[in-house]
Amino acid sequence: MRTPVLRVAVAALGLLLITPLAHAETASPVPDLSASPSPSATASTTPTTAASPTPTVTASASPTKSASPTPTPTPSPTPTVSAVPLTAAQKLYVTPGYHYVNGRYWKTRCEMYSTTTVRCFTDIYATVIKSVNGVWYKQNTWTFNNLTYLPSPEAAWSGNKLVSGAEFYSGGRTWKSECNTAATGYGACRVYIWASAPTLSDGVVKQVWTWRFNGFVNFATAGRPAVTRIPATAPTPSGVPSPGPLQPIVYNALVQKGFRLDSRCLTGRGFCVSKDQRKMAWVVNGKVDVVLDVRFGSELTPTRNGAFTIGWKSRDHVSSLYHTAMPYAMFFSGGQAIHYSADFAANGYNGASHGCVNVRDRAAIARLFDLARVGDKVIVYN
């Protein structure tokens, strides 16, 4: 007969534990439970027979028990739907103030987008690349990361292009959105903008145009109540950084495409051949066009270091000394040449040349054979 008593206790505990997400995100974290019985009173008061019938034992010594009154069923309270609690990484996008999550600092500010919708802008502290008076700099500072529209009735978004699920043009920019997909989840839309972003590679800044994620639009659902007020500001963590100084981006011409050039390769045209890197670059006026894998001679027949020029070319050459094919040969030092090697292509570095610079990419060396001219540089170095 203890089961009914336990049910009442569990129901009371449930009312204490359930906190709608809308309250968790607003300045008033206390849920409105006025429509339900007071959980504190229910948990502290002994249940009556109406709520939990208790058997009456007779005062006589007879073990026979008197009949218990028929219990009157009490209507069960309507269950409250509770949203899945937000993680720290999710809370930072919907809570004003500074945050420290996953080893990074974040800053969020929220405003009323309409009378029924709140939106929050989130910045992240990161290293950014920016142009100032035509000069590129790096700076550790706050930069835009995400725009989040907090849950609001989907009907309120009728006609808004942000939830159209299509591409559109607004404010001189091109945008697109997708809704209720695997990427967005049910009851939400992702918004993207077509924009360029500066990227730094080998000291060179490039502008890359692509679709960049801009933000989320969240609709209110049964498990995600609408948020109609700006949420309370989070406590400020320690160590919030300030923007750092601008640092000029210094271009290192000797490092391009991951390849270390010799300074003698920065002018004119020619091949820059690095033994340590086992790479060769075709360079024109200090700019690397392509980098190829190469191999060299053995200890008995080493490839000579130095500054040379292409003396002559032979497209379908065959070695008169070793009687091996040397397609696309470009001779730079006596009998030593840059050429395609079928053995290198098949066996890689498990072998060596007789002093030549072997190339294993046949299509690439065929192209360079046509580009290179007699008199172009060949710089061989460690």
C-alpha positions in Angstrom: 0.0 0.0 0.0 3.0 2.4 -0.2 2.8 2.8 -3.9 0.3 5.8 -3.9 2.4 7.7 -1.4 5.5 7.3 -3.5 3.7 8.5 -6.6 2.7 11.7 -4.9 6.3 12.3 -3.7 7.7 11.6 -7.1 5.2 14.0 -8.8 6.1 16.7 -6.3 9.8 16.2 -6.9 9.2 16.4 -10.7 7.6 19.8 -10.3 10.6 21.0 -8.4 13.1 19.8 -11.0 11.4 20.9 -14.2 12.4 24.4 -15.3 11.4 25.5 -18.8 14.2 26.7 -21.1 12.5 30.0 -21.6 13.1 30.9 -18.0 16.6 29.6 -18.0 17.4 32.1 -20.8 15.5 35.1 -19.3 16.2 37.4 -16.4 13.6 35.6 -14.3 14.8 32.0 -13.7 11.9 31.0 -11.4 9.3 28.9 -13.3 5.6 29.9 -12.9 4.0 27.0 -11.1 0.9 28.8 -9.9 -1.4 26.6 -11.8 -0.1 23.5 -10.1 -0.3 22.5 -6.4 2.6 23.9 -4.3 5.4 21.4 -4.5 6.8 22.3 -1.1 3.4 21.9 0.6 2.8 18.6 -1.1 6.1 17.2 -0.1 5.9 18.2 3.6 2.3 17.4 4.4 1.1 13.9 5.3 -1.2 12.6 2.5 -4.9 12.2 3.3 -6.9 9.1 2.6 -8.4 10.9 -0.4 -5.0 11.3 -2.0 -3.5 8.1 -0.6 -6.0 5.6 1.0 -4.6 4.1 4.3 -6.1 0.8 5.7 -7.8 1.1 9.2 -6.7 -1.6 11.7 -9.3 -2.6 14.4 -8.4 -2.2 18.1 -9.3 -5.8 18.9 -6.7 -8.6 19.2 -8.3 -10.2 16.2 -5.9 -10.1 13.2 -8.9 -9.5 10.9 -8.6 -6.1 9.3 -11.6 -3.9 8.6 -12.4 -3.1 5.0 -10.6 0.0 3.7 -12.7 2.8 2.1 -12.7 2.9 -1.6 -10.1 5.6 -2.6 -11.2 8.5 -4.7 -8.8 8.9 -7.7 -7.1 12.2 -7.8 -6.5 13.7 -11.3 -2.9 13.6 -12.4 -1.3 17.0 -13.0 -0.6 17.8 -16.7 3.0 17.0 -17.3 5.3 19.9 -18.0 7.4 19.6 -21.2 11.1 20.4 -20.5 13.7 21.2 -23.1 17.1 19.5 -23.1 19.5 21.6 -21.0 21.9 23.7 -23.0 25.6 22.9 -22.8 28.1 25.7 -21.9 29.0 26.0 -25.6 25.4 26.5 -26.5 24.6 28.9 -23.7 27.3 31.4 -24.7 25.3 32.2 -27.9 22.1 33.1 -26.1 23.4 34.7 -22.9 24.7 38.3 -22.9 28.2 39.0 -21.4 31.6 37.4 -21.5 32.2 33.7 -21.5 35.2 31.3 -21.3 34.5 28.0 -23.0 36.8 25.4 -24.6 39.8 27.5 -23.9 38.5 30.6 -25.8 37.0 33.9 -24.8 33.6 34.9 -26.2 31.4 38.0 -25.9 27.7 38.1 -26.6 25.2 41.1 -26.7 21.5 40.7 -27.2 18.8 43.1 -28.5 15.1 43.0 -29.5 14.8 42.2 -33.2 11.1 42.7 -33.0 8.4 42.8 -30.2 8.4 39.0 -30.2 12.0 38.1 -31.1 15.4 38.4 -29.4 18.6 38.2 -31.3 22.2 37.8 -29.9 25.5 38.7 -31.6 28.5 36.7 -30.5 32.2 37.6 -31.0 35.2 35.5 -30.4 38.7 36.6 -29.4 41.0 35.4 -32.2 43.8 36.4 -34.5 42.4 38.3 -37.5 43.9 39.6 -40.7 42.9 43.1 -41.6 43.9 45.8 -44.1 44.7 49.3 -42.8 45.5 52.0 -45.4 46.3 49.3 -47.9 48.7 47.4 -45.6 47.9 43.9 -44.2 48.2 43.3 -40.5 47.5 40.6 -37.9 45.8 41.4 -34.7 44.5 39.5 -31.6 41.1 41.0 -31.1 37.3 40.5 -31.0 35.7 39.4 -34.2 32.2 38.3 -35.3 31.4 34.6 -34.9 27.7 34.1 -34.9 24.2 35.7 -34.9 21.5 33.7 -33.1 17.8 34.5 -33.2 16.3 33.0 -30.0 13.1 30.9 -30.1 10.0 32.8 -31.3 6.7 31.7 -33.0 7.3 30.5 -36.6 4.3 32.5 -37.7 6.0 35.7 -36.7 8.6 35.0 -39.5 6.1 34.8 -42.3 7.5 36.5 -45.4 11.0 37.0 -43.9 13.7 36.0 -46.4 15.9 34.7 -43.6 13.6 31.7 -43.4 12.8 31.3 -47.1 15.1 28.3 -47.6 16.4 30.0 -50.7 19.0 32.4 -52.0 18.2 36.1 -51.9 19.8 39.6 -52.3 19.7 42.2 -49.6 21.7 45.2 -48.5 24.1 44.8 -51.4 25.0 41.3 -50.4 23.9 37.8 -51.5 22.5 35.5 -48.9 20.9 32.1 -48.6 19.1 30.0 -46.0 18.2 26.4 -45.3 15.5 25.2 -42.9 14.7 22.0 -41.1 17.6 20.1 -42.6 20.1 17.7 -41.1 22.4 20.7 -40.6 19.8 22.9 -38.9 17.7 20.3 -37.0 13.9 20.6 -36.8 12.5 24.1 -36.0 15.5 26.1 -37.2 17.1 27.7 -40.2 20.8 28.4 -41.0 21.7 31.6 -42.8 24.8 32.1 -45.0 26.4 35.1 -46.7 28.6 35.1 -49.9 31.7 36.9 -48.8 35.4 37.1 -49.1 37.8 36.3 -46.2 41.5 37.1 -46.1 43.7 34.0 -45.5 47.5 34.0 -44.9 49.7 31.4 -46.6 53.5 31.5 -46.7 53.3 35.2 -45.8 50.9 36.0 -48.6 47.4 37.3 -48.0 44.7 36.0 -50.3 41.0 36.9 -50.6 38.9 33.8 -50.8 35.2 34.1 -51.8 32.9 31.5 -50.3 29.6 30.9 -48.5 30.2 31.8 -44.9 27.9 30.8 -42.0 26.2 33.9 -40.5 23.7 32.6 -38.0 20.7 30.6 -36.7 17.0 31.4 -36.6 15.2 29.2 -34.0 11.5 28.7 -33.9 9.5 28.1 -30.7 8.4 24.4 -30.2 6.7 22.4 -27.5 10.1 21.6 -26.0 11.6 25.0 -26.7 9.4 27.9 -25.4 9.6 31.4 -27.0 12.0 33.9 -25.4 10.5 37.3 -25.4 12.9 39.2 -23.2 16.6 39.8 -23.3 18.2 37.2 -21.0 20.2 38.1 -17.9 23.9 38.9 -18.3 26.3 36.1 -17.3 29.0 36.7 -14.7 32.2 37.9 -16.2 35.0 35.3 -16.1 38.5 36.3 -15.1 41.2 37.2 -17.6 39.0 38.8 -20.3 41.5 40.1 -22.9 41.7 43.4 -24.7 42.5 43.9 -28.4 46.3 43.6 -29.0 48.5 45.8 -31.2 48.5 45.6 -35.0 51.4 43.4 -36.3 52.5 44.0 -39.9 52.5 40.8 -42.0 56.1 40.3 -43.3 56.2 38.4 -46.5 59.1 35.9 -46.7 59.9 35.5 -50.4 62.2 32.5 -49.6 59.3 30.3 -48.4 56.6 29.7 -51.0 54.2 26.8 -51.2 56.0 25.1 -48.3 59.3 25.2 -50.3 62.4 26.9 -49.1 64.0 28.8 -52.0 67.7 29.8 -52.4 68.1 33.6 -52.7 69.7 33.0 -56.2 66.2 31.9 -57.4 64.5 35.2 -56.7 65.4 36.8 -60.0 65.0 35.6 -63.6 63.7 32.2 -64.7 64.8 28.7 -63.8 64.8 25.6 -61.6 65.5 25.8 -57.9 66.6 22.3 -56.8 66.9 21.5 -53.0 68.6 18.3 -52.0 67.6 18.5 -48.4 63.9 18.9 -49.3 64.2 16.5 -52.2 62.1 19.0 -54.1 62.5 21.2 -57.2 60.6 24.4 -58.0 60.1 26.2 -61.3 60.5 29.9 -60.4 59.8 32.9 -62.6 60.8 36.4 -61.3 60.8 35.2 -57.7 57.4 33.5 -57.8 57.1 29.7 -57.4 55.0 28.2 -60.2 55.1 24.5 -59.2 57.0 22.3 -56.8 57.9 18.7 -57.8 59.4 15.7 -56.0 62.9 14.8 -57.2 65.8 12.4 -56.4 69.5 12.7 -56.9 72.7 10.8 -57.6 74.2 8.3 -55.2 77.4 8.9 -53.1 79.4 7.4 -56.0 77.8 9.6 -58.6 76.5 12.7 -56.7 74.5 15.5 -58.3 76.8 18.6 -58.3 75.8 21.7 -56.3 76.1 25.1 -57.8 74.6 27.8 -60.1 74.2 26.5 -63.7 72.2 27.2 -66.8 70.4 24.9 -69.2 72.9 24.2 -72.0 70.7 22.1 -74.2 67.4 20.1 -74.3 66.5 16.6 -75.7 62.9 15.5 -75.6 63.4 11.8 -76.1 67.0 11.4 -75.0 68.7 8.0 -74.3 71.9 7.9 -72.2 74.9 7.0 -74.3 76.8 5.9 -71.2 74.1 3.9 -69.3 71.7 3.2 -72.2 68.7 4.3 -70.2 65.8 6.5 -71.3 66.0 10.2 -70.2 62.7 11.8 -71.5 62.5 15.6 -71.4 66.2 16.0 -70.6 67.5 19.4 -69.8 71.3 19.3 -69.4 72.9 21.8 -67.0 76.3 20.4 -66.0 78.1 18.1 -68.4 76.1 14.9 -68.6 73.9 15.8 -65.6 70.3 16.8 -66.6 66.8 17.3 -65.2 64.6 14.6 -66.7 61.7 12.2 -66.2 62.6 8.8 -64.6 60.3 5.8 -65.0 62.3 4.1 -62.2 61.7 6.9 -59.8 58.0 6.8 -60.7 57.8 3.1 -60.0 60.2 2.7 -57.0 60.3 6.1 -55.4 63.4 6.9 -53.3 64.5 3.2 -53.2 67.1 4.0 -55.8 69.2 6.9 -57.2 70.3 8.5 -60.4 73.8 8.6 -61.8 74.0 12.3 -61.0 70.9 13.6 -62.8 67.9 15.2 -61.2 65.1 12.6 -61.6 61.5 13.8 -61.8 58.6 11.2 -61.3 55.7 13.4 -62.5 55.8 12.9 -66.3 53.0 15.3 -67.2 54.6 18.1 -65.0 58.1 17.7 -66.4 56.7 17.6 -70.0 55.0 20.9 -69.4 58.2 22.4 -67.8 60.3 21.1 -70.7 58.2 23.2 -73.1 58.4 26.3 -70.8 62.1 26.2 -70.0 64.6 27.8 -72.4 68.3 27.3 -73.0 70.0 29.8 -70.7 67.5 29.5 -67.9 69.0 29.0 -64.4 69.5 25.7 -62.5 70.4 26.3 -58.9 71.3 23.1 -57.0 71.8 23.5 -53.2 71.4 21.7 -49.9 
